[in-house]
Amino acid sequence: MIGPGADQTDEHLKYKEYRHLLEPLHAELVAMQEWVKSSGAKVCIVFEGRDTAGKGGVIKAITERVSPRVFRVIALPAPTEREKSQMYIQRYIPHLPAAGEVVIFDRSWYNRAGVERVMGFCTEEQAVQFLEVIPEVERTIVQSGVILLKYWLEVSEEQQTLRLQSRIDDPRKGWKLSDLDLESYSRWYDYSRARDDMFRMTDTGWAPWYLVDTDDKKRGRLNIISHLLDQVPYEPLKHRKVTLPKRQPAGDYEPPRQPLRWIPSPF
């Protein structure tokens, strides 16, 4: 069984402490962003993991203070009939980063090694073929100059149960729960076998898998961002001194005379 690292604690991080620790990491992400823009670097981050492992939360934490023009999040829907007829990896290739971009995949081509394999959306032969081919595809991606980072978010059986039950009980989270999620929940060990096989065949020197314990979501987010920053050779942000210029005089400007539609202020 895959378990948390020895440095993990059973005590979950409090929100106030989490925000305090996240603030300097956000500043470093901005510095990384500016380096990516100026250097023309290409960064690709892949997030995979079981349902409820916290992929969306960590992506939100990463992108909270950076530019969406630099950080692009890719979460592809189910393939169309045309895409099903293509080479499997083909629909992901156009989304890889160009110079000056950071692309984050909220699930990726590894769908074939996980949900598609376990739920029977592809044949066993197709899944094995994918696992055999993808290391060389990723070698080509890395050789093209892309910094490729692959993260697997691991959640325990107990935490997954609690989080799925929360989705059932909270109407704000109902959209996160699908019939596929429920079916996947019942097949924990099928997913475990598929995950282990994926690691065995695709954990390479040029594109390794990094595992993260996300039973404590907040601590997991901080650990991922800290590790991500360590993997990208960005330079510290140089702060330039900025003085606001004087505004122009009003001159002949007059406010509009027609009634304007201000929204109500109930708060």
Sequence and secondary structure as in RCSB ss.txt:
>XXXX:A:sequence
MIGPGADQTDEHLKYKEYRHLLEPLHAELVAMQEWVKSSGAKVCIVFEGRDTAGKGGVIKAITERVSPRVFRVIA
LPAPTEREKSQMYIQRYIPHLPAAGEVVIFDRSWYNRAGVERVMGFCTEEQAVQFLEVIPEVERTIVQSGVILLK
YWLEVSEEQQTLRLQSRIDDPRKGWKLSDLDLESYSRWYDYSRARDDMFRMTDTGWAPWYLVDTDDKKRGRLNII
SHLLDQVPYEPLKHRKVTLPKRQPAGDYEPPRQPLRWIPSPF
>XXXX:A:secstr
     TT  SS   HHHHHHHHHHHHHHHHHHHHHHHHHT EEEEEEEESTTSSHHHHHHHHHTTS TTTEEEE 
  S  HHHHTS GGGGTGGGS  TTEEEEEES GGGTTTHHHHHTSS HHHHHHHHHHHHHHHHHHHHTTEEEEE
EEEE  HHHHHHHHHHHHH TTSGGG  HHHHHHHTTHHHHHHHHHHHHHHH  SSS EEEEE SSHHHHHHHHH
HHHHHHS                  TT     S         
